[in-house]
Each structure stands twice: as structure tokens, then as C-alpha cells.
């Protein structure tokens, strides 16, 4: 993608979300480990019961973090393919639809004004072929637009997913950073761990629900692959899947 191109409008927030996710994940891991170290530093004062209680809550925090990290890993694996989808979607418009649509007028515009005076059987046959050419061109334009929109819906769902994922991860990083500060002393440690487990549980639950909704849009778009097959398999104006004979020569 080049600066100033339409696809940059959608690729930029996608890449920006990943730029936010990476340092936020590092913060989450670092701050969680910091809290564990603070707990270990007070383990003898906490006693077996207190230590078990803290471990139980931190295990819950770690499990919720792992749920999010699994989705981050999956998203990172698909960063480049999604960017390619966005790019290809616009290429179907810029490299196919736009130049082909320009032919719609050309196919019926006589190269010589004297052709307008032409009549008889030969003229009728010529005009019939010209009409087929225009129909094939217009049909190709419609197919290009359909495919472009289909690809874009899939890409857009992925972009929305990653942007929302970035919000979740950065919020988790904030919660863990605050908990690390609050747990600095034994007096506040139990309260900080309890508050952390509750807030992260609520945050991850709400976030995953949102991701599930966005993911369903992605699945729905993929489910429309039948519509793509219908478009590609419709030869009513492109006999045999090729241009009419008048175009092929």
C-alpha cells in the first residue's frame, strides 16, 4: 500500500492496533510477574491459607490473560494476509472495474461516423455483436464490484476484530500496572489481587463477547462464498466463461 491510496485508510488502523498490542502484551506479562514476585516476597507473612487464596486469584487472572493471548497470537499470524485482502479488494476496483468499465462506452461508439449510415444484414450483425460486447463488459464490471465488496467485508471484519483486541489488551495492561502499584505492600496486596481478578474477569468476558460478535460477521462473509461461486459460474453474458466471439476476434 502506498501513501495516499484508499486502502491505506483501512490498513493504517489495522497496523496501528498491532503497534498497540505488542507493547501492551509485554506490559501485561511484566506486571503479572511483578505481582507474583511481590507475593513471593510476602509468602511467609501470608501463611499457607493466604498464599493459597492469592494463588487461586492469580491463577484466574493468568487464565483470562491466556484467553486473550491466544487470540493475539492468532491475529499476529494473519496480519499480512489481511493486509493483502484489503489491497486486493481495492485492486479489483482500480485494476479491473475502472478500466473495464471504460470500455462500456467504447464498445458501442462507432470508430467512424460513417458507420452510423450503415444498414442491411451486415450492419445488423455488427450491432448485435457490439451489443454482446457491451453486455459482457458491463457484466464483468458488476462481477468485479461484487468480488471487491466480498473481499472487503472479510478484511473489514478482521480490522474491526484487531482494533477491538487492541482495546482489550491495553485495558488489561492498565489494570495489571495499577495492581502492581497497589500490591507493593502486604496491607494492600490482598485487596489489589482481589480487585485485579474481578476487574480482569469482567473486562475479558465483555471483550470476548464483542470479539465473538465481530467474528460472526467474518464467518457470515465467508459463508457468502456461494454467492461468489454463483457470480463466477454465471456465463449468461460471458459464454463458456470467455468473452463473446466478437471480442475475441
ABEGO torsion letter per residue (X at the ends): XBBGBAAAAAAAAAAAAAAAAAAAAAAAAAAAAAAAAAAAAAAAAAEAAAAAAAAAAAAAAAAAAAAAAAAAAAAAAAAAAAAAAAAAAAAAAAAAAAAAAAAAAAAABBABAAAAABBEAAAAAAAAAAAAAAAAAAAAAAAAAAAAAAAAAAAAAAAAAAAAAAAAAAAAAAAAAAAAAAAABAAAAAAAAAAAAAAAAAAAAAAAAAAAAAAAAAAAAAAAAAAAAAAAABAAABBGGBBBAAAAX
